[in-house]
């Protein structure tokens, strides 16, 4: 059974303009952090951690460049508004937001 995706990793496919290298690298970093259970690896593990991030970013870019869709490209602003609405529904208004 597939569980929900890490909330810090966002869909990068089918946006106009396409996902940037920074977005791909951020997703790779979040993935490696999640898998390793470490946000800051020790000095002994730093090289392995950095190599994993690079490899995941490369694989992600290859995947994104290879995917084909017939759907219209997504609008980043529309998707951000939808995500905000889902978060408000899921978590409700925060006390600092209420006036």
C-alpha positions as CSV (number, residue, x, y, z in Angstrom):
1,X,0.0,0.0,0.0
2,X,1.3,3.5,-0.9
3,X,1.2,6.0,1.9
4,X,0.9,9.8,1.4
5,X,3.8,11.6,0.0
6,X,6.0,13.8,2.3
7,X,4.2,17.1,2.5
8,X,7.4,19.0,1.8
9,X,7.8,17.4,-1.6
10,X,5.5,18.9,-4.3
11,X,4.3,17.8,-7.7
12,X,6.8,19.1,-10.3
13,X,5.4,17.6,-13.4
14,X,3.4,19.5,-16.1
15,X,3.9,23.1,-15.0
16,X,4.4,26.1,-17.3
17,X,7.2,27.1,-17.0
18,X,8.7,23.7,-16.2
19,X,10.2,23.0,-12.8
20,X,13.4,24.8,-12.1
21,X,16.7,23.2,-11.1
22,X,16.2,24.7,-7.7
23,X,12.8,23.1,-7.3
24,X,14.2,19.7,-8.4
25,X,17.1,20.0,-6.0
26,X,14.8,21.0,-3.1
27,X,12.6,18.0,-3.7
28,X,15.7,15.7,-3.9
29,X,17.0,17.2,-0.6
30,X,13.7,16.6,1.1
31,X,13.5,13.0,-0.2
32,X,17.0,12.2,1.0
33,X,16.3,13.8,4.4
34,X,13.2,11.8,4.8
35,X,14.8,8.5,3.8
36,X,17.9,9.0,5.9
37,X,16.1,10.4,8.9
38,X,18.6,13.2,9.1
39,X,18.3,16.9,8.2
40,X,21.9,17.5,8.9
41,X,24.2,14.5,8.4
42,X,27.3,14.1,10.4
43,X,30.7,15.0,8.9
44,X,31.3,11.3,8.3
45,X,28.1,11.0,6.3
46,X,28.1,14.4,4.5
47,X,29.7,13.1,1.3
48,X,27.2,10.1,1.0
49,X,24.3,12.5,1.7
50,X,25.4,15.0,-0.9
51,X,25.9,12.3,-3.5
52,X,22.5,10.9,-2.8
53,X,20.9,14.4,-3.2
54,X,22.8,14.8,-6.5
55,X,21.7,11.4,-7.8
56,X,18.1,11.9,-6.8
57,X,18.0,15.3,-8.4
58,X,19.5,13.9,-11.6
59,X,17.0,11.0,-11.7
60,X,14.1,13.5,-11.0
61,X,15.2,15.7,-13.9
62,X,15.4,12.7,-16.2
63,X,12.0,11.6,-15.2
64,X,10.4,15.0,-15.6
65,X,12.0,15.5,-19.0
66,X,10.7,12.0,-20.1
67,X,7.1,12.2,-18.9
68,X,4.4,12.8,-21.5
69,X,0.9,14.2,-20.9
70,X,-2.1,15.3,-22.9
71,X,-3.3,17.5,-20.0
72,X,-2.9,21.3,-20.2
73,X,0.0,22.6,-18.1
74,X,-0.8,23.5,-14.5
75,X,-0.8,27.1,-13.3
76,X,1.4,27.6,-10.3
77,X,-0.8,30.3,-8.8
78,X,-3.9,28.2,-9.1
79,X,-2.2,25.2,-7.6
80,X,-0.9,27.3,-4.7
81,X,-4.4,28.6,-4.0
82,X,-5.8,25.1,-4.0
83,X,-3.1,23.9,-1.6
84,X,-3.8,26.9,0.7
85,X,-7.5,26.1,0.7
86,X,-6.8,22.4,1.4
87,X,-4.6,23.4,4.3
88,X,-7.2,25.7,5.7
89,X,-9.8,23.0,5.5
90,X,-7.4,20.4,7.1
91,X,-6.0,22.5,9.8
92,X,-8.6,25.3,10.2
93,X,-7.7,28.9,10.9
94,X,-4.8,29.6,13.2
95,X,-5.4,31.9,16.2
96,X,-3.0,34.4,14.7
97,X,-5.1,34.5,11.5
98,X,-8.4,35.1,13.3
99,X,-9.2,38.8,13.8
